[in-house]
Structure formats: structure tokens, C-alpha cells
Amino acid sequence: MPRLPVRPHRPFLSRSPALARARLAGFARARLRAPGLVLAAALAGLGAGALSGHAQPAAPVRDQATCGEPWAGTARIAPPLWKAQTFVPGLDGRLAAVDLPGASDGGTVTLHLRLTVDCDVPAPVDIAVASAAQGTRLTFPDPPVLRRGAVYALAVSYAGPGFYHWAYSNRPDCYADPRGTSFTSGDGGSTWTRDVDDIHFATWMLPDASVPTATASPRPSPTPTPWPTPLPGTPSYTVVDQASCADEPVASVQVGGDVWKAQTFAAGADGALRAVALPGTHTGGTTVLRVREVDARGFPAGPDLGAAVVGCGSVFEFPAGVRLRAGRMYALCVSNAGSASGFWWGYSGRTDCVAAPAATSYTSLDSGASWSRDVLDIHFKTYVLPDRPGGVPATPAPSHGCERPPLAGPGTVVAVAGAVGPDGAARRDGAPHGAPAVDRSAAEDRTVRAAVARADARPPAAARKTVLVISLPTGRYDPEPLLAKSRDLAALFKEASAYHGYKDPDARPAVEYVIYQDRVFLEPEMPPRCGKEPYDLGYLYAKHDVCRLVRQGLLDEVWLWEGATGGLLEWAVNGPEWSATYGSRIPSCGRQVAVMAFHNGIDLGYALHSLGHRMESTLRVYRPCDISTSTWPWPAVAAGCRDGTASDRTGYVARPSPANGHVGACGDVHHPPNIAQGVDGEYDYDNPAAARSICEDWRRDGSAAVKEVTCAAWDCTQTGYMLWWFQNLPGIANTSRDHRGEPMPDWWPFFFGRLAPTPEPATPPGTAEPTATPAVPTATPTRTSTVTPIATPDGPATPTATPFRAVLPLAARHWVVPAPTPETPVADRAPY
């Protein structure tokens, strides 16, 4: 049988093995998806050979199967790598056999039928096992009983020479039930990570209406553990009990008004909580840290066990102590009142920055009355007076910035050294910020209004891209004002794509967004989500028929407006050229398509900021040697440039440093070019410092003119900086040169992928509106690197194209992309 193209592993959301094992360790207590069943009962009574003696039909019937489309390729299975596909039976009965389309290299393939536990992940224990040395149909010698509506897993292992090549689809909806998906295990089926596209299968059932329904045995209520009695000689010093990982915060999240944030943790010792340090910045008003217990789901709940109030700094003290019990989960809930800027709490770039597997962060939009689960852990450190001797004495470091008035009254703007930038990063370089927060907001709005007016006066853009706009039901989600906001953002981006538009009123924009049907689609509920994982945006793609619209040339991009509830990504992209889905489960629609998520309650500078991160990543796919530097701040090798042409002076993101004689280029999204090496000026868009730069005449051949630049070049606002940064990228009629002195191409087409779309016949007018019913995708021609014969289950091998695909890893802000390999046709690669 011809060998099929090999499937790269694409995890839904990476987890450490330790975290995954810890989550699955309690599988025996998890409920099945069928009512009334628990896993222990099912394993005891519904496994192979259980409930025998019932009448069975003469022949099995085909029950569940994936779509009938040709295979997209195969996933290679060999120890310790297993693959799995989950499914939901459509009837009660016994599972007689399963078809696993694919090919063996001569060994034995084994099918492990398993139940699923939390979030429909395959359990680590088999219900039944079937093996075969030949063929692709595996038959169970004693068919196990399955329940309609429960979620089961087909886990496949292989022993012998080479691999088992299990055929996969190119769609996350090739299996119709949205609860069914694929998984990968790298440790012989003990722990699993979720994949994206379904793997082909078909189940054959022996229906039997007489199979009885198992019921769960009542479980005794746990016996409460009494509070420990302090022992004689209880220490008189505090110790660090629990803390987040040692990583530096990647950014900060704002807490203020009705918006509260929380981080859960498991106490490590019995004792009294005396203090908590929260890496972050208090910028005014009163910040309160409340300690609460959690409910059965892990969400903050119940009354406050204790509360600490600060008017400055970020260390919260509990003089009387808050009683904690070892192993119990608690929540640190933070609020701020009386300040426009609030408290900025530093968060990590990881889901496992807090060691306890169940620990995570939460957001409340109603002052702590209800909570939604976030993704990334927020930093903290607890100081406990333990009941028993042990540990190293430790006390919190003194708070910074407490020279300010201790409790500013409501509405007071406190001018303090060490204020924060727009994303909440603390200012530690001593440079004064400009106006207080309310004035900065007004300045941002003035910049937006002026840019929209300039965009309206410009000639038509070279390319028009259609965007589907969806409002999610959080924050300020009314579609009418969001439509106006979307039109303003489209105008801003048109202005941003005009090369040197800040000085050339006639510059032609490269891109102009058009809103699909000139409307905003309001979602009645958030997309599905499992645990700490991001929201399933593939659900929205299916509901609104995104891939069909893309293939027909009616759609190019998706925008989501939401209220910063956590769990949504700034951006994600998928397509045949490169992928950065970050666990969002967005499918490939045959060409590069991105989804953006914007906050519906803040100014549009943040939306441009997110688009800027996407552009950075895009250019590290297609132009890594041009955008990166040789050593600092974006080392070339990590950015994907290995030909030695990167330069600390002429790389687009270069900033003043000793390596370039203190002459920078354009900076990056977080750092303007007047922020020199050694100055911690992230998000410091209003810093008036002057620096020498070649950005406004950016060339890589050494001929660029050097100019002194300050924040006045971009109105000292985030919006202004993002427009200036975009407008210096090589665009239409640019004068930039590469390192050989050759003209630079227009970079803006890269933002949407190299491939020109080949539309399918469009749906007749009036029928292209997104619906809740997914359409069956059809094949779309794509640019390819090789042509490999693919054998389908029902016919001979036919040549089909295997597109080049650069799959990018999960991370929070900036990540490293694998090196280009000699056989790949794309010379450049890609960070967030």
C-alpha cells in the first residue's frame, strides 16, 4: 500500500506530563457522560463479557463513522506514541468491530476501547481490547456494552516493525458529533493531549434493547477532617508556603470597578496566612485582597475568610492571620475601587505556573458574584505562619511606591513615580509619563479620529479583505456600537497600511477591510470550553460556515469582540502555509485565515496592538532575516534566520544598543525605538526620550538616513505608535532596500498568506449568510511542495497534493520557531 504523508503532531493545548497525570489520577471518581454511570461502576460491570446472555441480532450494523472524504494523510503510531479518536454511540448495544482505515508495516495493531474522563479525555484503563496483524477491521472477541450518548475513546497502539499509519482527515468536524475529536499520547496511553482534525473510523454495533442500564452506587459523604491543634513550640516566623513559578510576568492585567481577578492555589501546610505578595502595580484607589474557599468546580465561592486592604504597594498583610489547611484549595480575589487606572496584576505565560493541577485564574465582571475561568496563571506568593516547625524563615519584600498618599479618594488621580503603561507594565526607568490616565484616553481618541479622517481621504486600497464580525455576550456587546467600532478599526488599518502615510497624504493603502454583510453577528452564548483550555473557536467556524465562505471567496478573516473574560486569544491563524492556533481548534480553510479577538470596552489602540503581534509573527514566517536582529532584542537564530544576514542595526525591530552604535530602527509592538537596551520601557509609548533611528528611511543596505526620534513622531499614544510602526513597513511604492541593495517587495500581502485564493462557485445571492449548520467542505486547490499518491479505502491510489505547513508552538508572548529545513520551499519562517 502506498505510504501516506505523515501527520505532524498538533496539540490542542500543551501540558506538562506531571500536570496531565495529576488531572487523570482521579479518573475513577469522574462521571461518565451517560447519566447515572460512574467510571468505577462501568469498569466493574460493563466491560468485556459483562451482561452476557441477551439476545443479539444476527449481524452488526454500522453506527458511527467519520466523513467519506479522501484521506488527508496518516498519523504514524509506534511505541510509546499512541493515537485516539473519541466518539458517541448512537444506540445502546455491544461494539462488535471497528474499522481503522490505514496501513501496517507488518506488526500488530491494538485497539483499546476506553471510557473518557474530565473534558472527554481518554481514561488510562481499557474496557476491551482487540488486536489484528492483518487488515484494518478489528473485532472484539467478547463485544463490550456501550451506552448511547456516552463518550468513548478508540485508542490505538502498535507493536512490530515500522509503524501503523492511521488515516486522518483535514477537518475537525469530519466526525459529526462535536464531542468527538483526536488525541495523542506520548507515554503509552497514560496521558493525552488534544489534537485538531478527526481520524477516520467506523463502528459496528450489535443493537440490543434489553441491555439493562447500570446505576451508580451511592457514595458515602467524606468525613470532615478536624482543624489541627497547634503544637507546642509553634514557629514565630513566616515561611513561603505557595508561589507561582519564577518566570517574569509577561504582562499585567487590570483590576478595577466591577472587574475582579482571582488565582486559586492549594495550601501546602497547616497554618495562618499572614501576607501575600502580588507582583504588580497599585496605581491609585484602594486595592483589596480577599481569601475565599472554592466550590466543587474549583471556582471562588463563599464568604471572605479574610481581607487585606492597601492604598499603595502590592504586599497584603493579614495581622490576625487567615487559617489555611494543607491540601485545600483557596482563591486569592483582587478588586480595586476609587481609581481610573486600578491595580495591575502581573500574569505568567503558562497554564502550569502554579504547581497544583486544579489551580488557575478567574475573572468576575460583577464584583465577585460570579466567575469565569481563565487560561494563564497569575503570579503570587503566600507567607504562612506554620503550625509545625519547618521551612526557611521569610518575609515579604517592602512594597515600592508607598511614598504616595496612602488612600486616595474616589476619582483622585495620584501622580506617582513608577506608573504603568497602557498594558499595565510598571515604569521603572524613571522617565515621566505624560498626562494622567483620563487624559491619555482622550489623546488616544483624538489620534483615532484624526487617523480615520485621513483614511477616508485616501485613494482606494490595493486589496479589499472581507471580515466576519461576531460579538460575544460579554462586556459591551451591543452590535450597533460595535459595528461603528469595527468600521473605525477597518479605517485605522487602511491608514496603517499606507506606506509613509504620516507624511504622504496621497500614499495608497495596501489593505482595506470590508465588513461582511455590513453587520455584527451576536452570539447568544460563549463557545464551548474545557477546563483551562482556550475557547473552542472551531465551533464558531462551523456555526457560521466560515470555511465555505472562505473557499467561495466571500470571506478572508474573522473578528471577535468580547469583554476580556479570559480564555480567548489575541489572534490565531491556520492555513496551508503556517499555523499558530494555540489550542483554539480553528480549522484550515484551504488558505491562510486569521481570527482576531478584541476587547469591546477599551480604545482601538489595543486592537492595533493585537494586529501588530500578528504582523510580527507573520514576518517571522516570511521575512525573518529582515525583521529580526543579530543578537538583541530578537536574536536571529531564534527568529528563524540562519543565513547570517541579520543585523543589530538594520533589523526592523532594532533599538539603540552598544551593538549598533546606539542607532536603532523601528522597535517592536511592545517597545518603541526610543527605548534603549537596558531601559525597561515596555508599553512606554509616551516616553519623551530622544534616540537616533533609521526607521523613517528604513533600508538594510547601510544607506538609510539617521534621524533623531521621540514619541512626538507618533503623538505619544499607543494608537499613534502602532500606525507609525505599520506605516514604515515596506508597502506600496516603498523605497526600502534589502541587505543586497535590491528593492524590498510589498510586505502587506504576507499578512494574508502567499497563496492567491481560487474561489469556488459562490452561493446564489441571499444564501451566503452564516448559519448554525456546518456545511460539508469541498476540496480547495493549494500551493504544494510535493505530490504523494494517497490510497483511499474504496479505491486505488490517486495523486494528491501535500501542502507545506509550518506548525508553530504554543506560548504566551514570544516563542521560538524551528529552523527551516532544506527540503521546504519557503525560505523564511516565524513569534507572537
N, C-alpha and C positions, 0 to 999 in steps of 0.2 A: 504494500500500500504506500502511496507517495507520502513523504514526510511533509507535515503542515508547518506553517510559520509558527514560531514559538511565542507564547504569550508572556510578556513581561509582567511581573507581579505589580499590581496597582492596589495598594492597601486603601481601605476606606478611611481609617484613622489609625495611625501607628500607636502602639502601646508597648511599654516595656514588658518583657516576659513575666517579670515579677508581678506587675500590676494585673496583667491578664490572668495569671494563675490565681491571684488573690480574689479576683472577681468571680472566677469559676469555682473556687473552692467550696462555695456554698450551694453548688448546683442541686444537691439532694434536697434542699429546702425550697427550691424555686417552683412556682406553679407552672404547670403546662398551660399551653394556650387553649386547651379544651376545658370547658367548665367542669369543676368537680374532680379533676385529676391532679395529683401531685406527682412529682418525678419518682419519689421513692415507691409509691404505690404502683405506678406504671411499670417500673423495672421489676417489681416483685410479681405482678400478676398479669401484665400484658406483653411480656417478652415472647421470644420464640417458644412455641409449644404451649403457650397459655391458652386457656379457654378452648380446649380441643373438643371434638365430638359434635360440632354444629354442622348442619347441612351446608354444603358448598355447591355452587354451580359447577357445571361440567368444565367450563373454560373461563379463563380470566378475561377481564375487559380492560381496555386502555382507559386510564383515569386522568392522570396529569402528564403534561408534556410541554416542552418549550416550543417556540415558534418554528415554522417549517422553513425558515430561510437557510441558505447555504452557510456552511461553517466559515467563521472569520479566521480561524486558526486553531491551534491546540495548546493546552496547558500541559507542560511536562511534569509528570509525577514520578518521584524516586525518593527513597529514604534520605532524610527524615521529612521531606516535603509531602504533605497531603493536600488535597483539594476537596471542597464540599459545595453542594448546592442544596439550599433549603426549599421546601415545597409544602403545600397544604392539600391533603386529600379532599376529594370532592364527595366521597361516600365512606360509610363505615364498612369495614371488612378486613380481609387479610391481604398483605402485599405478597404477591406471588413472584414477581420478577421485575427487574429494572433494566432498561436499555441505556447504555452509556456509550454514545457514538464516539469513536476514536480508533486507536490502533495501538497494539502492544509490540514491544521489541522482543517478545519471546518469553517473558516472565509470567507471573501470576498477579492478576489484579483482584483486589479485595474490596467489596462494598460493605461499609459499616453503616447500618441504619441506626440513627441516633435521635433522641429527643433534643429539644432546644431549651436553653435556659434564658437568663436575662438578655433582653434585646434580641431574642431569636438567634442566639449564638449556639452552634453545635455543642452539646454536652460531651464530656470526656468518657462516657460509658456507652457501650453498644447495646442496642435492643436485640439485634440479629445481625448475622454476618453471612455473606455469600461470596464465593470466590470462583474464578474461572481462569484457565490457562489459555483458552482459545475463545474467540468470538467476543461480542460486546453486550450480550444479554446475560445477566447474572440472575440465577434462580435460587430462591431461598428453599432449602430442604424442608423446613418447617415454617411456613409463612407466618410472620408476626401480625398481630392485630393492630390496625390503625384506626384512629378516630377522625371523622370528618371535622374540619375546622382547626385541628391542632397543627402546629408547625413542626415538621420533622426535617432531619438533615441526611442527605446522601453523602457520606464521607468516603473518599476513595484513597486507598494506599496501593503500593505496588512493590513487588519483590522479584528480583531477577535481573537479567542484563538490560542495560539501557533504561528506557522509560516507558510509562504508559502515557499516550498522547490523547488527552480528553478534549473533545471538540468544544469550543466556546463560541458564543455569539458575539456580536458587536453592539449589543443593546442591553441596558439594564431592565428593559421591560419585555425581553424575549419570553420570559415566563410571566404569564398574565397576572398572577396574584402578587401585589406589591410587597407582601411579606417574604416572598422567596427571593433569595439572592445568593451570590457565590462567596466563598471564604477560602482563605489559605492558612495552613498550619505549618510552621517550620520546625515543630518539635514532636512529630509523630502523632498528631491529633489531640495533644493536651490543651493547647491554647490556640485561638483563632483570631485572624484579622479579616475584616470585611472587605471584599473586592467590589467591583463596579458592575461588570457585564455578566449576564447569566451564562451558565454552562449547560450544554444540551443534555436532555434526559427524557425518558418516558417511563411511567409506572404502569404496571399491570396488576389489577386488583381482583380478588375473589369476593364479590359483594355478599354480605350476609346480614340480613336484618335482625337475626336472632342473637348477634353478638351482644352480650349484656354490657351495660355502662358501669364502669368501675366508679366507686365513690371513695372519697378521701376519708381516712380515719381521723377523728378529732385529735388535735394535738394539745397536750396539756399546756396551760399557761406557764410561762417561766416564773421561777421563784425569785422574788426580788433579793438582791444582794444588799446586806446592811452596809451602812456607811462605816468605813474603818474608824477605829478609835485611835487617836494619836498616841504614839508610843512615847515612853519616857525618853528624853534626850532628843526630841524632835528638833531638826536643824533650825537655826535662827537666820539662815541665809537663803536667798532665792537661787534657783538654777534655771538654765534654759531648758524647758521641757519639750516644746514642739516649735519647729521653724520650717519655713519654706526652703527650697533649695538655695544654694549660694549664688546662683546666676544673678547678674544685674537685671533690674527691671527693664523690659523692652520699651515700655511707655507707661503712662498713667491714665487712670480712668477717673472722671469727675464724679463726686458725690455732692449733691445739693438739692434743696427743696424736697419734692416728693420722691426723688430718686435716691434710693439706698443701695448699698452694695454689701455683700456678705461673703465670707470664706469659712468653710467648715473644716474641722480638724478632729483628730482623736487624741484625747489626753493620754500622756504616756505614764503618768504617775498620779497616785492619790495625793491631794494637797490643796493648797489655797492659791488661786491665781492672784498675783499681786500687781503685775504690769504686763502690758502688751505694746510692742513696738511695731508700727506700721510704716514701712518705707513709703514716704510720700511727702506732700507739702500742704500745710494748712495755710490758706491764703485769705482767711477772714471769717468772721462769724463765729459760731460755736459748733464744734465737731463732737459728736457723741459716739462712743463705742459701747454697744450693748452685747452682753454674752447671753446666748439663748441655747436651749436644747434643740434637737432636731426631731422631726416626725419619722414615721416608718419609711417614708420615701427618701429621707435624708435632707429635707428642706428645713430651713429655720422655722421654729414653731414655739408656741408657749410664751409665757411672760418672761420678762428680763430676769436673769439670775443675778445680774449686777450691771452697773453702768458707770462709765467714766467720762468726764467732760473736760475738754481742753479748749482754750482760746488761742493757743499757739502751739507750734511743735507737732510731733507725731508720736509721742510716748503717752500712753494712757495708764494711769495708776489706779489701783483698787486698794485703798488703805485697809479696809476691813477684809479684803480677800473674797474671792468667789470660789466656792467649793467645787472641785473637779474630781471625777472618778476615773481611774485608769481604764482605758479601752472604750470609754463612752464618747460619742460624737457630740461636738458643740459647734455653735456658729458665732463668728465674730461679725456683728452687724454694725455698719458705719453709716451715720447720717450727718448732715450739716445744715444749719439754718442761719439766716441773718447775713448772707454774703452772696454776691452775684457770681463769685468765682469758686467758692466752696473748698472742699478738701480733694486733693488729687492723690489717689492711692496707686502705688506702683504695682504693675502686674507682670507676671512671667510670660515666657513664650512657650510654656509647656503645660500639658494636661496632668503631668505627674510630678510637678514641682513640690507638691505636698505628698508625703510618702503614703498616707492612708489611702487605700484604693477608692474608698467611697467619698473622699474629700473633694470638694470642687467649689466653684464660686457661684454666686447667685445675684440677681438683680430684682429689686422691688420698685415699681413705679407708683405705689400707693402708700408710701411711708411705712413699709414693713408689714402691711396687712396681708399681702400675697407675694409670692416669689416665683421667678422663672430661673431655670438652671442655665449657667453659662458654660464656657468651654475651658478657658485658661485659668490656672490658679493665680491668686493674688498673694503678694508677699506679706509675711507676718513673722513675729517671734514672740513666744509666750514665756513669761518668767513666773515660776511657781515656787512657793514655799512648801517643800515636800513633807509628807508625814513621817517618812523614814529617812535616815541618813543616806547620803549618796549623791554623786554628781559634783560638778565643779561650781563653786560659787560664782555668780554672775549677776550683774545689774545692768539695766538699760543705759545706753549712752545718752548724754544730755541732749535734749531737743535743740534744734537750731532755729533761729529766728524768733526766739522768745523775748527779744528786746521790744517787740511791738506791744501796743496796749493789749492787755490780756483778754478782754472780752469786748470786741467791737459790737456796737449796737446794730440793730437791723438796718440794712441799707447803707451802712458805712463802708466806704472803700478805704482800706488800710494800705498805705504805701509802705512796702517793706522790701528791703534788700533780699534777694532770693525769691522773687515772684516767679510765676510759671509762664511758660509759653502756651500757644494755643492748644497743644495736645497734652499739656499738663506736666511736661518735663521741667524740673527745677532749674532756675537760672543760678549757676554757681560761678559765673565768670565775672560778676561784679558790674557788668555793663547795665546801665539803667534801661528799663523798659520805657516805652513812651506813655501813652495815655492809659488810664485805668480801664478795666475790662469793658465797662459800658461804652466808653469812647472807642475802644478797639473794634467793638461790634459795629458801631456806626461807621467807622472807617472802612471796614470790610464791605458794608452795604454800599457805600459810595463807590468803592472800587468795582463792585459788581455792576452797578447801574451804568457807570461810565463804559465798562467793557461791553455790556450788552448793546449800548448805543453804537459803539464802534463796529461791532459785528454786524448790526443791521445795515450799516452804511457800506459794508464791503461788497465786492463782487461775489457772484455765486461760487461755492466751493468746488474743488475739482472732483470730489466724491461725496455722494449722499449715502448715509447709512441709516437704516430704519431700526428703531429701538422699541421693543415692547416694554411698557412701563406698568409695574404692578405695585400696588400699595398693600402692605401687610398690616394687620389690625393691631398695631402698637403705636404709641406716641400720637403725633398729629397726622392721622391717616386719611383725613377727608380728601377725596380725589380731586375736588375742584381747585383748592390752593396748590395741591401737588402737581397738577397739570401746568399751572403757571410757573411753578418752581422748575419743573422739567424743561419747559421751554427756555427759561433763563439759563439753565445748565447747558442746554444744547447750543445756545448762543455763545456762552462762555467758551465752550470747547471749539466752536468755529473760530472765535477770536484767537484762542490759544494756538491753533494750527496755522496761523498766518505768519510766515517767516519774517522776523524783524518787524512785526506789526506794531510794536511800541513806538517805532519811528517812521513807519511807512504806511500811511493811511490807505494806499492803493494795493497793498500786498494781498495776494489772492490766498484765501484759506485752502487748506488741503482737505479738510473734512467738515461735513455739516450733518448733524443728526436730524432725522425726521421722526416724529413720534408716531408709532403705528396706530392707525385709525384716529389719531389726534385725541386720544383719551387715556385715562388711567384705569386699569382693571383692579377693582377692590377685592381682595381675598377675605373671606369671612373668618378664616382661622389660619394659624401658623402652619407651615409644612410639618410633616412628621419629624420626630427627633428621638434619638435613643441615647439615654444617659448623657455623658459628656460630649457625645459626638455632635458635629455641626448639624444644622437642619438639612433635611433631605431636599435639596433643590431640584433633583431629578424628578421629584413629584410634581413640582411646578412646571417643569419642561413637558412632562406628559400631559398634565391637565390642560395646558394652554397650547399643546400641539406645536411646540417650538421647532422641533426638528423638521417637521413637514413644511412649516413656513420658511425655514432657512433653505431647505432644498428647492423650494419653488421661487427663491429669490425675493421673498416678501419680507424677510427679517434678517437682521445682522447681529443683534445684541439684545440683552435683557437688563433692565434696571429695576431694582427693588428699593422701595422706600420703607423704612422701619424706624422704630423708636428706641434703638440701642438696647434691646433686651438681652443681648448676648447670644452667641451661638450662630450668628451669621458672619460670613466672611466679607472683607472689603471687596474682594474680587476673586474670581476663579475663571479658568479658561480651559476648553477642551477642543480637540480637533486632530487632524491627521499629522500636523507638523510638530506640535508640542502640547503638553498637558500640565496644568497646575490646578488640580481640582480640590486639594486639601480636604478630602473626605466629603465633599458636597454632593457627590454622586451625579453630577451633571453628565449627560452622555455626550458622545461625539456625534455631531450632526453632519459629518462629511466635510466640513471646513472649520476653520478657527472661529469659535463663537465664545464670547465672554459674558459673564453675568457680574454686575456691579451691585453692591448694597450701600445705600446712602442713608444717613441719619436725617429724618424728616423734621427735626426740631432745631437744627443749627444752620449756620450760614454755609453758602455754597463753596467757600474756600476749602472745606473739608472734603467735599465731593471731588474737586480738582486734585486734592491731595491723594485721594484713593486712585484716581485715574493716573496720577503721576507714578504711583507704585507699580501699577500695571505696565506703564510705559518703561520703567526701569527694567522690569523683568523681561519684557518683550525685546528690548535692545540687548540684553544679555543672552538672548537666544540668537538674534540675527547679527548684532554688531558688538560682540563682547570686547574686542580689542580697541574699539573706538570709545566706548563709554567708560571702561574701567581704567584704572591707573596701574602702574607697575608694582608699587608696594603699598601705598596708603592714599586714600582711605579704602579703596576697593581693590585689593590685590588681584592682579590679572589672572593668575592661575586659578584661583578660586572662582573667578567670574567666568571662566571658560576660555580665556585667551592664552594660547600656548605657543604662539609663533614669535614671541619676543618683541612685538611691535608696540605693546602698551607703553604708555609714558606717564610719569607722575606730573608732568607739566601740561600735556595736551589731551589726556583723557578727559572726557566730558565732565566727569564728576570731580575733577581735581580741585583742591582747595589749597591755600597758601601753606607751605611747609618748607623745612630746610632742603628737602629733596628737589624742589623746583625753584629754589631761589626766592621763595615766598611770592611766586606769581602763580595763581590758580586759574581755573577755568570757570565752570558753571555751578559747581556744587551738586548736591543731590536733593531729593524731596525733603529730607529732614534737616539738611544743613546748607544754608546759603553760602555763596562763595566768599563772603567776607568773614567767615568763621574759620580761623586758622587752626592748624594742628596744635593740640594741647589746650584748646579752649573748649569747654563743654557747653556748646551752644546749640543743642538740638532744638528744633522748632523756633529758633531765635530770629524770626523774620523781621522784627523791628529793631534789631541791634544797629546802632548808627556807626559802628566801627567801619573804617575805610580799609580797603585791601586792593592789591593790584590783580587784575584779571584779564584774560583774553576772551572771555565768553562772548562779548558782543561782536567779535570778529573771529569766532572760533574756527581754527584750522589746525590740522595735525602735522603740517609740513614745516613748522617753525616760522612761518611768515606772518602769523597773527599779530595784530597791534595790541599793545598792552595799555590798559586803561584803569584808572582808579575807580572803584565801585563802592557804593554804600547802599543802605536799604532804600534811599531815595529813588533808586532806579526802579523799584517795584512798589512804591508808595508805602513801604514799611508795613505791608499787610501780607497775610498768608495768600489771599487770593491774588494780589498783585505779583507776589513772588512766583506762584505757580504759572501764571500767564507769561511772565518774563522768561522763566525756565523753559517752558514749552516753545515759546517763540524763537528761542535761539537754537533749537534743534534744526538740523538740515531739513528744509521743506522745499516748497515750490520756488524755483529760481534762486536757490541758495548759492552763496559764494564760498562755502566751506570746501576744504581740500582734505584728502586723506593723507596718510604718512608718506605716500609717494608723490604727493602734489597733484594727484588726479582729482577731478570734481567729485564731490560726495553725491550719492543719489538722494532722492527724496526719501526720508525715513518714515513718513506717515503711513504709507501702505502696509508696513510691517505690523502696525498696530492691529490690523485685522487679518494678518497672515499673508503669506506669499501667493497662495493659490487664488486664481480668479474663479469665482463661483460659476457653475454650469447649472442654471436653473432648470428644474423640471417644469412640465406644463403646469401653469398656475390653476388654482381652483377658480371656477367661474365667479364673477363679481358677486359680492354679497355673501359668500360662503367661507371666507378665509378667517373669520373671527375665531380666536382661540376658544376651545370648548373644554369641557371636563373629560371628554372621551379621547384617550390616546389613539392616534392613527397608526396604522402599520407602516413603519418606514420602508422606503424603497431604496434600491442601490443608487449611490451617487458617485460619479467618476471623481477620482482623486489623483493628485500627483504621486508618483510611486518611485521607489528605489529599486525594487526587484519584482519579478513576476514568478510566482511559485504555483505549481499545479496543486489544486485543492480537490480532494475527493469528497463527495457528498454521500450520505448514507444510501441514497436511492439512485445513484448514477455514477458514471465514470469520472475520472479526474478532469477538471476543466481549469485552464489558466485563469488566475485572478491576481489582482494587484495587492501587494503588501506595502502600505504607506510607511514612509519614515516617520518615526514618532519619538520625540524626546520627552520622556516622562520625568517630571520634576518632583522632588521630595517635599514632604510636609515640613513647615517651620513657621515661626511667628512673624519675623520681620525680614531677615536676610538669610539666605541659605546658599549652599554650595551646589553647583551643578556638575554632574560627571563630565569628564573630558570627552571631546569629540573623538570618535573612532575613525580610522582611515576609510572604512567602507561606507560611512554615512555621507550622503550627498550634500548635506547642509554643513558649511564650514564653520558656522558660528553657533553659539549656544546661549543659556540663561540665568534675578532674585526678587524677592518680594521686598 
